[in-house]
């Protein structure tokens, strides 16, 4: 009955997602990282509450109605995205976009040179370093520690999602160049050892750019879910992970086979933090912290609460930048009682909606370079929310503040000129 109940909740979430897809494909693509996070967590809770051992907490899961609580957050998140999209769309309806050009050199020509330079530097660094996919000592997690040009990390990043997005934007102007860049992007991710997350973020950027630059309205069709290329991609990714787990056997201590380990890794651990806070603060009525400052490093607070090993190990792990996953909206349950946590979630999502709205406007109005920047800001913001590292919102917040300051100065200068 417990499994049936949780599967029912997961199916309700999927139906809501498909309905949202059909009614508002553009907003779904802008929010796809949020939707995938939630759906993944729903299935994870099915596994955890069936009684599986949660290795990262050192205890077994049990039924605490966490799927139902997650559904409430899922619904408030969707309502927030819809509400603030309308608010910001009206607010920025007449905003004038900024386009970059040098003399007769147009913006899309600048973008082609810029992306070409990015790919050149990325492959120069990769081919001059130990390539993760061919190395036993270097992986995607420590690649930049062993890279030939480590300073490029601040420019290239881990998955170069902005490059995938920019490549798709370029398709309308340079089809062959765009296809070449996308092929290079796929090879880069494979060589650097990226699996699901890296490809997912890159493909998200491509879909976003193609959707908002399309002159024809694109409507979602259910058959897309069963597209042969999508199925092939999932199959290849699954095979790569299975091959890795066949060699490393990461969950050997739990008596899991390689294929069981893959499913356990995909679904057994994604929502264990949410399950933990629901158990403690909703099911067992543990007192909330009421400390809003915990949002700054939310993941660290949650890891420390459920960390089953030595404190010294916790310090060592977090110092190296390693962490668990999906700490949001879990951190809100730790800070506030559930009703207030839902309200807080509704308003906190507004910042995500702000960047989404600006991105969609700038893509539609063909401000290409600013669109690439806004897309990267959206990725950083989505990551900051997912991991409850609100400290990482400083860069997106600074850029948005800088943008509005610039727009204010432009309007003020025009007003001064008109008065003269």
C-alpha positions in Angstrom: 0.0 0.0 0.0 2.9 2.4 0.8 4.5 1.9 -2.6 1.1 2.2 -4.3 0.4 5.5 -2.5 3.7 7.0 -3.4 3.5 5.8 -7.0 0.0 7.4 -7.2 1.5 10.7 -6.0 4.3 10.4 -8.5 1.8 9.8 -11.3 -0.2 12.8 -10.3 3.0 14.9 -10.6 3.7 13.5 -14.0 0.2 14.3 -15.2 0.6 17.8 -13.9 3.9 18.1 -15.7 2.5 16.8 -19.0 -0.4 19.2 -18.8 2.0 22.1 -18.1 4.1 20.9 -21.1 1.1 21.1 -23.4 -0.2 24.4 -22.2 3.1 26.3 -21.7 6.0 24.7 -23.5 8.2 27.8 -23.3 7.9 28.2 -19.6 8.4 24.5 -19.1 11.7 24.6 -21.0 12.8 27.6 -19.0 11.9 25.6 -15.8 13.0 22.2 -17.0 15.7 21.8 -14.4 13.1 22.4 -11.7 10.6 19.9 -13.2 13.2 17.2 -13.7 14.4 17.7 -10.1 10.9 17.3 -8.7 9.9 14.2 -10.8 13.2 12.6 -10.0 12.6 13.2 -6.3 9.1 11.7 -6.5 10.5 8.4 -7.8 13.3 8.5 -5.3 10.8 8.8 -2.4 9.0 5.7 -3.8 12.3 3.8 -3.4 13.3 5.3 0.0 9.9 4.9 1.7 9.8 1.2 0.6 12.4 0.6 3.3 15.7 0.8 1.3 18.9 1.6 3.2 19.9 5.2 2.7 23.6 4.9 2.7 24.3 8.7 3.0 22.3 8.8 6.2 23.3 5.4 7.5 19.7 4.2 8.2 16.7 2.7 6.5 13.8 4.7 5.0 10.2 4.4 6.1 6.9 5.9 5.3 6.5 9.5 6.5 4.1 11.0 3.8 7.1 12.8 2.2 5.7 12.3 -1.3 2.5 14.2 -0.3 4.6 17.0 1.2 6.7 17.2 -1.9 3.6 17.4 -4.1 2.5 20.5 -2.1 5.9 22.2 -2.9 5.6 21.1 -6.5 2.2 22.8 -6.9 3.2 26.0 -5.1 6.3 26.2 -7.4 4.2 25.9 -10.5 1.8 28.5 -9.2 4.7 30.8 -8.5 6.2 30.4 -11.9 2.9 31.2 -13.6 2.1 34.1 -11.4 5.4 35.9 -11.5 5.7 35.2 -15.3 2.6 37.4 -15.8 3.9 40.0 -13.4 7.3 40.4 -15.0 6.0 40.1 -18.5 3.8 43.1 -18.0 6.6 44.9 -16.2 9.1 44.5 -19.0 6.7 44.7 -21.9 8.2 47.9 -23.3 11.8 47.3 -22.3 14.4 48.0 -25.0 17.0 45.3 -25.5 20.7 45.9 -25.9 22.5 44.5 -29.0 26.3 44.4 -29.4 28.0 45.2 -32.7 31.2 46.8 -33.9 30.8 48.9 -37.0 29.5 46.7 -39.7 30.2 43.5 -37.8 26.9 42.2 -36.6 26.2 40.5 -33.3 25.7 37.0 -34.7 29.1 37.3 -36.4 30.6 38.2 -33.0 28.9 35.2 -31.4 30.5 32.9 -34.0 34.0 34.2 -33.3 33.3 34.1 -29.5 32.1 30.5 -29.5 34.9 29.4 -31.8 37.4 30.9 -29.4 35.7 29.1 -26.4 35.8 25.7 -28.2 39.5 26.3 -29.2 40.5 27.0 -25.6 38.5 24.2 -24.2 40.0 21.6 -26.5 43.5 23.0 -26.2 43.2 22.6 -22.4 41.6 19.2 -22.7 44.1 17.7 -25.1 47.0 19.2 -23.2 45.8 17.5 -19.9 45.0 14.0 -18.7 41.6 13.2 -20.4 39.2 11.9 -17.8 37.6 9.2 -20.0 41.0 7.6 -20.6 42.4 8.1 -17.1 42.2 6.1 -14.0 43.3 9.0 -11.7 41.5 11.9 -13.3 37.7 12.3 -13.4 35.2 15.1 -14.1 35.3 16.0 -10.4 39.1 16.6 -10.2 39.8 17.5 -13.9 40.5 21.1 -13.2 43.0 20.2 -10.4 45.1 18.4 -13.0 44.3 20.6 -16.0 47.1 22.3 -18.1 45.4 25.7 -17.9 43.3 25.6 -14.7 42.6 29.4 -14.9 40.2 28.6 -17.8 37.7 27.0 -15.4 36.3 30.4 -14.6 35.7 31.0 -18.4 34.8 27.5 -19.7 33.2 26.0 -16.6 32.4 22.3 -16.1 29.8 21.7 -18.9 30.0 24.8 -21.1 26.2 25.0 -21.1 26.3 28.6 -22.5 28.3 27.3 -25.5 25.5 24.8 -26.3 22.9 27.5 -25.9 24.9 29.9 -28.1 25.4 27.2 -30.7 21.7 26.7 -31.1 21.1 30.5 -31.3 23.7 30.6 -34.1 21.8 27.9 -36.1 19.5 30.4 -37.7 22.5 32.3 -39.2 25.2 29.7 -39.7 23.7 26.2 -39.9 27.0 24.3 -40.8 29.0 26.1 -38.2 26.3 25.5 -35.6 26.2 21.8 -36.3 30.1 21.7 -36.1 30.1 23.4 -32.8 27.4 21.1 -31.4 29.4 18.1 -32.5 32.4 19.5 -30.8 30.4 20.1 -27.7 29.2 16.5 -27.5 32.7 15.2 -27.9 34.0 17.5 -25.2 31.4 16.3 -22.7 32.2 12.7 -23.5 35.9 13.1 -23.2 35.7 15.0 -20.0 33.6 12.3 -18.5 30.2 14.0 -18.2 27.2 11.8 -18.1 23.5 12.6 -17.5 23.7 16.0 -15.8 26.2 17.6 -18.3 24.3 16.4 -21.4 21.0 17.4 -19.8 22.0 21.0 -19.1 23.5 21.3 -22.6 20.5 19.9 -24.4 18.3 22.1 -22.3 20.1 25.1 -23.6 19.7 23.9 -27.2 16.0 23.3 -26.8 15.5 26.7 -25.2 17.3 28.5 -27.9 15.6 26.7 -30.8 12.1 27.2 -29.2 12.4 30.9 -28.7 14.2 31.6 -32.0 11.7 29.6 -34.0 9.4 31.7 -36.2 6.7 29.0 -36.0 4.8 28.2 -32.8 6.0 24.8 -31.4 3.4 22.8 -29.5 4.3 19.8 -27.3 3.4 16.3 -28.6 3.3 13.3 -26.4 5.1 11.2 -29.0 8.3 13.3 -28.3 8.7 11.4 -25.1 9.0 8.2 -27.1 11.3 9.7 -29.8 13.8 7.1 -30.9 16.8 9.5 -30.6 15.8 10.3 -27.0 15.4 6.6 -26.2 18.8 6.0 -27.8 20.4 8.8 -25.8 19.0 7.4 -22.5 20.1 3.9 -23.5 23.7 5.1 -24.2 23.9 7.1 -21.0 22.5 4.1 -19.0 25.1 1.8 -20.6 28.0 4.1 -19.8 27.0 4.3 -16.2 26.4 0.5 -16.0 29.8 -0.1 -17.5 31.4 2.2 -14.9 29.5 0.6 -12.0 30.4 -2.9 -13.3 34.1 -1.9 -12.8 33.9 0.1 -9.6 31.0 -1.6 -7.8 30.2 1.5 -5.5 27.4 -0.2 -3.5 29.0 -3.6 -3.1 28.6 -3.3 0.7 24.8 -3.2 0.3 24.9 -6.4 -1.7 23.7 -4.7 -4.9 24.5 -5.9 -8.4 25.9 -3.4 -10.9 22.4 -2.9 -12.5 20.8 -2.6 -9.1 23.5 0.0 -8.2 22.6 2.1 -11.2 18.9 2.2 -10.2 19.8 2.8 -6.6 22.1 5.7 -7.6 19.5 7.2 -10.0 16.4 6.9 -7.7 17.5 5.9 -4.2 19.5 8.9 -3.2 18.1 11.9 -5.0 15.5 12.8 -2.4 17.0 11.4 0.8 17.6 14.9 2.2 13.9 15.9 1.6 12.8 12.6 3.2 15.0 13.3 6.2 13.7 16.8 6.9 10.1 15.7 6.3 10.6 12.9 8.9 12.2 15.2 11.4 10.3 18.4 11.1 6.9 17.3 9.8 6.4 13.7 10.9 8.2 13.8 14.2 7.5 17.6 14.9 11.1 18.6 15.6 11.4 22.3 16.4 12.3 24.5 13.4 15.4 26.6 13.4 13.8 29.8 12.2 17.2 30.9 11.0 16.8 32.4 7.5 20.6 32.8 7.2 20.8 29.0 6.8 19.8 29.6 3.2 23.3 31.0 2.6 24.8 27.5 2.8 21.7 25.4 3.1 23.2 22.1 1.9 25.9 22.2 4.5 23.4 22.6 7.3 21.4 19.6 6.0 24.4 17.5 5.4 25.6 18.1 9.0 22.2 17.2 10.4 22.1 13.8 8.7 25.8 13.1 8.4 26.3 9.5 9.8 30.1 9.6 9.8 32.8 11.6 11.7 32.6 15.4 11.8 36.2 15.5 10.5 35.0 13.6 7.4 32.2 16.2 6.9 34.8 19.0 7.0 37.1 17.2 4.6 34.3 16.5 2.1 32.7 20.0 2.2 36.1 21.7 1.9 36.7 19.8 -1.3 33.4 21.0 -2.7 31.7 17.6 -2.5 28.1 17.6 -1.4 24.8 15.8 -1.5 22.0 16.8 -3.9 18.5 18.4 -3.9 18.7 20.5 -0.7 15.9 22.7 -1.9 13.0 22.9 -0.9 14.3 20.7 2.0 16.0 23.6 3.7 12.7 25.5 4.0 11.2 22.7 6.0 14.1 22.8 8.4 13.8 26.6 8.9 10.0 27.1 8.8 6.8 25.1 9.8 5.4 23.5 6.6 2.6 26.1 5.8 5.1 29.0 6.1 7.7 27.0 4.1 5.2 26.7 1.3 4.6 30.5 1.3 8.4 31.1 1.4 8.9 28.8 -1.6 6.2 30.7 -3.5 8.0 34.0 -3.1 11.6 32.7 -3.4 10.9 31.3 -6.8 10.1 34.8 -8.1 13.9 35.5 -8.6 14.0 32.4 -10.9 11.0 33.8 -12.8 12.6 37.2 -13.1 15.6 35.7 -15.0 13.4 33.4 -17.0 11.3 36.3 -18.2 14.3 38.5 -19.1 15.9 35.6 -21.0 12.8 34.9 -23.1 12.4 38.6 -24.0 16.0 39.0 -25.0 16.0 35.8 -27.1 12.8 36.8 -28.9 14.1 40.3 -29.6 17.4 38.9 -31.0 19.8 40.3 -28.3 22.1 37.3 -28.7 25.0 38.1 -26.5 22.9 39.2 -23.5 20.8 36.1 -24.0 23.8 33.9 -23.6 24.7 35.7 -20.4 21.1 35.5 -19.1 21.0 31.7 -19.9 24.2 31.2 -17.9 22.7 33.2 -15.0 19.6 31.0 -15.2 21.8 27.9 -14.9 23.7 29.3 -11.9 20.4 30.3 -10.3 18.7 27.0 -10.8 21.8 25.2 -9.4 21.8 27.6 -6.4 18.2 26.8 -5.6 18.6 23.0 -6.2 21.5 22.8 -3.8 20.2 25.5 -1.4 23.5 27.4 -1.9 21.9 30.9 -1.9 25.5 32.3 -1.6 25.9 31.4 -5.3 23.1 33.8 -6.2 25.5 36.7 -5.6 26.7 36.7 -9.2 23.2 36.5 -10.8 21.9 39.1 -8.4 24.9 41.4 -9.2 24.4 41.1 -13.0 20.6 41.7 -12.8 21.3 44.7 -10.5 23.9 46.0 -13.0 21.5 45.5 -15.9 18.7 47.5 -14.3 21.2 50.2 -13.2 22.3 50.5 -16.9 18.7 50.7 -18.1 18.0 53.4 -15.5 21.0 55.4 -16.7 20.0 55.1 -20.3 16.5 56.3 -19.6 17.7 59.1 -17.3 20.2 60.3 -20.0 17.4 60.4 -22.6 15.2 62.3 -20.2 17.9 64.8 -19.6 18.5 65.2 -23.4 14.8 65.8 -24.1 14.6 68.4 -21.4 17.5 70.3 -22.9 
